Amino acid sequence: MASSANLPASIALVAGEPSGDLLAARLLSGLRPHLPDARFHGIGGEHMMAQGFESHYAMDKLTVRGLLAVIPRYREIKGIQNELRDRLLAERPAAFIGADYPGFNLGLEEQLKAAGIPTIHYIGPQIWAWRGGRIKKIIRAVSHMLVVFPFEEEIYRQAGVPVSYVGHPLAELVPMVPDELGARTALGLPHDANVVAIMPGSRMSELKYNTAAFVGAAKLLKQRDRSLKFVAPMAGERQRAYFLELVAQAGLQDVEIQLLDGQSHTAIAAADAVLVASGTASLEVALFKKPMVIAYRMMALEWQILRHFGYQPWIGLPNILAREFLVPELLQDAANPQALCDAMWKQLSDVPHRLQLAQRFTDMHHSLLRNSAVESAAAVLRVINR
């Protein structure tokens, strides 16, 4: 056992948004037993701080959504990056770990690695989906990459980037056999109800563009089956208020939807099918083995930019992992209330399809299941020779 004198004095980390905060917190929980006296610091959120992390800046100073939203905040965010870089170059931590947030972290990692500080990036940027040219920067910036999907390991290895597959943390949080009846009891829903979860997104921009179409689809579904119950988890009070405002603007106040404070996993577990915005939430739905329709709308200009960048026919993580359209994807103008209703109706009513999906999603769950805290911590310890 190494003496405390030989243990690294500090490890720096940066998470720029809530998902990275959760990711880094899990990594810290795996590292702390091996490095009990080390100082973990940088930029992070409440979950990292619960692990004894010291954040030099409020994480929400970095949280910006969308390609265009970053422009007015660029100077402030760049200033934070430069200040943190100078602090770390002076201190020289044993390693720097960037938790996702590649726009900020890769630039910082490139400068730290050039100065001889080992850099670890947790969650490989999706170069397999778009902007594959970033691999050149990743090679310059990253000493070791931690990836959460099995197929990513070979991509980075072929590019010459040292890499470890550590499993997806969500696969550990979601039970292999979800408790649907328990979830319905918790939400006060009848056990024999037909339940649809509506998940237009947690970001304000996602709510802005998705809410009217998602709730419009719910109204049409209710016309087909009066017994349907709808639940919609809200990420916070701001999101709830904005959701209700958008529903009112669209004249859809008559659609009965049970709004939940958080409880997204309970909502998914309770549902027969889910209408979900593209993103990590679609993977959560797959892990709960639920039929779904993936949909997404955004600012027209942003859509015109992004639609030409993709390398694959899929945007939803369940479809990307399956390498086929297991579930429907409806994007931008195609994500209109009638089309969403029709697609959701098939997910609700096609029993053989539902059973097939459940088996495919179970296989997917097993492929993603590792002890990510232990695996990611072990990779970091190898990098710092512990």
Order of alpha helices (4+ residues) and beta strands (2+ residues): beta-alpha-beta-alpha-beta-alpha-beta-alpha-beta-alpha-beta-alpha-beta-alpha-alpha-beta-alpha-beta-alpha-beta-alpha-beta-alpha-beta-alpha-alpha-beta-alpha-alpha-alpha
